[in-house]
Amino acid sequence: MSRIGKKPILIPENVEVKIDGSRVIIKGPRGELQKEVRPEIRIEKKDREIIIEPKKETKRTAAFWGLTRTLVFNMVKGVTDGYEKKLQIEGLGYKANLESEDLVLQVGYSHPIKLKKPEGINFSVEKNIITVSGNDKELVGQVTAKIRKIRPPEPYKGKGIRYVGEEVRRKVGKKVVSTEGKT
């Protein structure tokens, strides 16, 4: 039994849920999201709740049960509130700016790196903070990870792109051996 999967998902007043076989379509004030559910999971709508159950309980379906419930819950939250992640750029001469809706990063390479704005994602830049926001939690996390991967923080000086609040473990550099006292 999945403890997470057993919980019903409450549907807010301004959200509309449509279940078409194994496809879940959720519409809300911020837009529409849809996802295909695995065939071993049954999903149904009762009153103002979404109930998710396995068709046959095995160890494998128990894992998908909780996962499916979490994915559908994230969709409901996404169309009502949305998601955002923030990245921080650190390093001398490192900067980010927006060209129309695309993100342009200058992070120590010989050329600027341009990232096209995926559909459903919004970028905003304020000083050295990049904010990635959207309705789909999975997509927001994926785009944020892709931006961070361009120049991950290095352990000696801490330069690079990191999540806001992320602590980079710093290493001690080489120490200069003094020649004093040796004869």
N, C-alpha and C positions, 0 to 999 in steps of 0.2 A: 504494500500500500504506500502510496506517495502522500506525505503530509501536505506538501504544497499543492499537489494536483486535486486533492479533495475539496479545497476551498472554492466556493463559487466566486465568480467575478461579478461585482455589482456594476450595472450599466448606468452612468450618469444620465440626467434628464436630456441633455442636448446631444446625446450620442445615439446613432442608429446602427444596429447590428443586423447583418444579413448573412445567413448560413446557406450555402449552395453546395450540398454534398460534402466534399472535404475542403472546400474553399470558404474562408471567413473574410467578409468585407465589413469594415468598420468606418463609418462616416461621422465626423464631428466638426466642431467650429474651425479647426485648423486644417482640415482636409480629409483625405480618404486613404486608408491603408488596407491592403489585402495580403493574405498569406494562405498557402496550401498546407493543410494539416496532414500528418502521416496517416496512412490507411488503417493502422491498428488502434487509432484513437477516435472515439465518438464525441462529437461536440453538438450541443443543443442549447436553445434559448428558451428559458421559462420565465415569464413575467419580465422583471428587470434584472435578470441574472443570466450569466453564461455558465453552463455546467459542462465539465470535461471529464470523460470517463474512458477507461480502456475497454475495447470490445472483448478481450480475453486477457486475464491477468497472468503475465509472466514477468520475469525479472527485467527483460528488455522493455516491455511496454510500460512498466512502472517508471523507468527512467524517462521515456518519452512523454508520459503523463504529466509529470511535473514540469518538464521543459515546455510542452505545449501550453500549459496553463500560464507559465511565465511569459511566453512570447505573446499570447493573446492579451494578457494584462498590460504588457508594455505597449501594445497597439492602442488599447483604450486610453492609456495615460498619454500617449503621443498625440492623439487627435484632440485631446482636451488641453493639456499643458505644454507638450512639446519637450524636447531634450536639448541640452547644450553642454559642450565641453570647452574648456579654455586651455590654450597652450601659451607658454611664455618663451620668448626668444632671448637668449643671453649670449653676448659676445660683442666685441668691438667691431662696429660696422655692420652688424647683422641687423636686418630690418625686413619688415613685411609691409605691403600696401596692396590696395585693390585697384585693378584696371578693369573698368566696367564692373563685371561681377566675378571676375577671375582673381585668384590670389597670386601675387608675385612675391617670391622670397629671394632675398639676397643674403645668403648665409655662408660666405667664404669661398664659393666656387667662382670660376672665371666668368660665369654667365648667370643671369637671374633665372630662377626656376619658376615657370608658370604652371599653375594648377587650374584646370577648368572646373567651374562650379557644377557639381553633379545636380541632377534634378531632385528637388526636395531638400536641398541643403543651402543654408545662408552663411556667408562669411562676414565677419566684421573685425576691423583692426583698430586698436586703440593703443598708441605708443608701442610697447613691445608685447602686447597681449593679443592673441588671435582667438576669436570666439567662433566656434562651429556650432550651428543650431539647426534643428529640423524636427520632423515628426517621428521619424523612424530611428529608434535607439540604436539598432544594429548598424545602420548606415552612418549615423553620426560618429559612432565609435570607430568604424572602419576608416572613414575619411580622416579623422583625427590621428589615428595610428599611422596612416599613410603620410601625413604631413610631418609627424614626429620622426618617421624613418628617414626623411630626407637628410637631416643632420641631428642624430641623437646626441644627447649630452655626453661629452667626453669626461673621463674621470680625473684629469689633472687640473684643468682650469675651470671646468664646468660649462664650457661654451657649448651651445647647441640649442635645440628645441626640446622643451620638456613640458609636461603637464603642470598646471598651476598647483602648487603644493607638493609636487614630487621632490623627494630628496635624492640627490645624486651622491653616491658614496665616492668620496674624494680619495685619491691615492697621493702619497708623498712622492715628490719628484726625486731625482738623483741628488745626493749630497756631495758637495765639493770637499775633497780630502785636502786638509791643510798641510803644507810642507814645513810649517814651523815646528820646532822641537826635534826634527829629524836631522841628524848629521852624518 
